[in-house]
Amino acid sequence: QVRLVESGGGLVQAGDSLRLSCTVSGLSFTNYGMGWFRQAPGKEREFVVGISRSGDSTNYADSVKGRFTISRDNSQNTVYVQMNTLKPDDTAVYYCAARWREAVKYSYWGQGTQVTVSS
């Protein structure tokens, strides 16, 4: 059974930092690119950041460039996103997702972790 479990969300103030983690089990982690998505109330889910299988390639949504950093530890089957200088607009449920190799579609999803940024 494939499981993606996010952690690290919470309530912070604008300007603060958080680090989200996603630990994966039930699949061969190094065969999967990983990504983070988010969904704010009343809005569609949006891509935030992605990382390749080896970790040598990343891509970011324009809204988080320069503030968020994704990384992965293949020895721990875990992907992280360090979120700095958080803004109220970053408030959302954050989801971790996995895609097979260079596939476009993400096929496995976590349950999400809430991030709330107060002004």
URTAWO-V331345 format. One record per pair of residues at least 12 apart in sequence whose ideal C-beta (glycine too) atoms are under 6 Angstrom apart, sorted by sequence separation. I is the first residue (numbers start at 1). GAP is how many residues later the second one is. If there is no record, write none. Layout:
# URTAWO-V331345
i:I gap:GAP
i:I gap:GAP
This chain:
# URTAWO-V331345
i:8 gap:12
i:36 gap:12
i:58 gap:12
i:97 gap:12
i:8 gap:13
i:36 gap:13
i:48 gap:13
i:68 gap:13
i:69 gap:13
i:7 gap:14
i:47 gap:14
i:95 gap:14
i:96 gap:14
i:35 gap:15
i:68 gap:15
i:95 gap:15
i:6 gap:16
i:48 gap:16
i:34 gap:17
i:55 gap:17
i:67 gap:17
i:95 gap:17
i:4 gap:18
i:5 gap:18
i:67 gap:18
i:33 gap:19
i:49 gap:19
i:51 gap:19
i:93 gap:19
i:94 gap:19
i:4 gap:20
i:33 gap:20
i:49 gap:21
i:51 gap:21
i:93 gap:21
i:94 gap:21
i:3 gap:22
i:3 gap:23
i:30 gap:23
i:2 gap:24
i:1 gap:25
i:2 gap:25
i:91 gap:25
i:91 gap:26
i:90 gap:27
i:88 gap:29
i:86 gap:31
i:88 gap:31
i:30 gap:44
i:29 gap:45
i:34 gap:45
i:36 gap:45
i:29 gap:48
i:40 gap:52
i:24 gap:53
i:39 gap:53
i:38 gap:54
i:39 gap:54
i:23 gap:55
i:38 gap:56
i:21 gap:57
i:22 gap:57
i:36 gap:58
i:37 gap:58
i:21 gap:59
i:19 gap:61
i:20 gap:61
i:35 gap:62
i:19 gap:63
i:34 gap:64
i:18 gap:65
i:32 gap:66
i:33 gap:66
i:17 gap:67
i:16 gap:70
i:14 gap:73
i:12 gap:74
i:14 gap:74
i:20 gap:74
i:22 gap:74
i:22 gap:88
i:6 gap:90
i:4 gap:92
i:14 gap:103
i:4 gap:104
i:6 gap:104
i:9 gap:104
i:9 gap:105
i:11 gap:105
i:12 gap:105
i:13 gap:105
i:14 gap:105
i:2 gap:106
i:4 gap:106
i:9 gap:106
i:6 gap:107
